[in-house]
Amino acid sequence: MWDGDAGAPASVHRRWNAGDPARGAADNTKGCPRPPRASGYRDGSRASAFGDARATRKWKGRSLDLLEAMHRRHAVRAYTDEPIDAGTCDDLRAQIVRLNAEGGLEMRLVADEPDAFGNALLHYGVFRNVRNYVAIAADQTKDWERRCGYYGAQVLLHAVQLGLDTCWVGLSFSKHQAARHAGIGADGKVRFAIAVGHGVTHGRPSRSKTYGQVASVAGGIAVPTWFERGVEAALLAPSALNQQRFMFRLEADGRTVAADPGIGPYTKTDLGIAQYFFEVGAGPHEPFAWR
């Protein structure tokens, strides 16, 4: 849960409005060097949505793919003093620049900065020693809430692939301080943060809804394996207050998935995160379309 637990071609995968271009890497370079600017993907393909989705990264001395990262990811609120090494910062920032260009967001990695989480209390506990985080900023343009979730989820899982612990945060940090240290001009644009670093522990699984509580299928059609895998993966995604109010329905054509955010706080952002997890679970070669 948030805070407290916390490729198919473009013709078959509806892409959200990309919005504004990338605004560059984080201005805060304390602790990590700043990488050169990188361009976003151009073709709008499923592979672009994944970035290097099927590529693996080293995790504690071995490769970790996205499916493993989803299972390993748990919300972590307490971190050690171990810094994030420069190479990891470079890698994560380069990914952020690509996703900013694709998603029309302004995400920035801020390293070795304690102010944003200095006195942040959670409903479920206290953040401790959070000194590294990704600030997620967006104008209130079309689909901004869901885009924050969809593209932020890619940053979150990439951080796990790089050997970092994470926690998606919606409320329990200073958005003003995050905007100031990230070099984002209008602090009102900062919507979320992802705490990153080396956790005191790697966290633990949270309770989850079941497949039947979040998925349905139009009558008379067989349920394809990719749909089941996608739903099960979506249930691993972080969700505000662990509410998991999203619903996925496979339509009668057997290829269209209707995604409903449900009603409640942050549900559109939750849906964006869950949709990315669904895509990873379904696999990069399944030609389904979102509705």
Secondary structure as UniProt FT lines:
FT   TURN            2..4
FT   TURN            10..12
FT   TURN            30..31
FT   HELIX           46..50
FT   TURN            53..54
FT   STRAND          57..59
FT   TURN            60..61
FT   STRAND          62..64
FT   HELIX           66..72
FT   STRAND          78..79
FT   HELIX           86..103
FT   STRAND          106..110
FT   HELIX           115..117
FT   TURN            118..119
FT   STRAND          133..137
FT   TURN            142..143
FT   HELIX           144..161
FT   TURN            162..163
FT   STRAND          165..169
FT   HELIX           175..182
FT   HELIX           187..189
FT   STRAND          190..197
FT   HELIX           211..214
FT   STRAND          215..217
FT   TURN            219..220
FT   HELIX           225..234
FT   TURN            235..236
FT   HELIX           240..242
FT   STRAND          247..250
FT   TURN            252..253
FT   STRAND          256..260
FT   TURN            265..266
FT   HELIX           267..282
FT   TURN            284..285
FT   STRAND          289..290
//
